Amino acid sequence: MTSPRRPGLDVEGLNEGLNHDRPDDADSPAQQDERSFFAETQPGKSPSRTVRGPDAVEPGSDGPQTREEEHYHGHRDRLRQRFRDGGDRALADYELLELLLFRLIPRRDTKPIAKALLARFGSLPEVLGAPVQLLTEVKGVGESVATDLKLVASIAHRMLKGELKGRQVLASWSSVIEYCRAAMAFETREQFRVLFLDKKNALIADEVQQTGTVDHTPVYPREVVKRALELSATAIILVHNHPSGDPTPSRADIEMTKLIIETARPLGITVHDHIIIGKDGHASLKGLKLV
């Protein structure tokens, strides 16, 4: 569905169907990119003893640390201790991201990288939701680090999904919204997904039915209903995102929802709602009394 004013979904009709291998080698090009973030060996000095700025690194050296190295190691210890004592509430977003990057980029001052990521994408959720190719455009972030950031996002998403599994979804509506936002709010292309529920409204499955462009996703109502029957689902919740950020439903969104409702009703399948997710919030067609 498309709309001249807002992103939307596209109904194609009733009769049409539907790793990154992280290099283990520490000398891979991606790792070299991350290691070369701050500076290069100063002319005339041994690489193992070169001071390269506030995050001085001496790979393989057993010698005494420079003053700069002692400073950033001390900073890491203090940041870890603050997290242990106060949890995430004790740290700003850039500090949480910096703490994560400690593990992904060893022996490196990660504060500038953390701040650069937040400046580029706007918020911590948007950093974790950004595609790998955009993450690697930030200086100091190679492909392996970008992949690890996406791994963290995937784990967080699985945790939220685990909270819904086997529970009555309609009794945990805030968890449903939180889960959908984590899954879709920062996607750069439209996705149309369906939450399939059993007769107790517990989650059976969550599946992305279609992925489209920045403002268009094809939707096949018969395929949605067919999949519900295959899973023995008696109810569904429709979800899609607006990459523009504005979750306001378009006319095409509303018409498509009504069409799926009409297709599902004779087969005993209830459409509880259609949720639209955006970076700026979410919209419920049922809550807006549009269906």
PyMOL commands that set and color helices and strands:
alter all, ss='L'
color gray80, all
select helices_A, chain A and resi 29-35+47-49+67-90+93-104+111-121+124-129+132-135+143-164+169-184+221-230+251-267
alter helices_A, ss='H'
color red, helices_A
select strands_A, chain A and resi 8-11+191-197+203-211+216-219+235-241+270-278+281-284
alter strands_A, ss='S'
color yellow, strands_A
deselect
rebuild
show_as cartoon
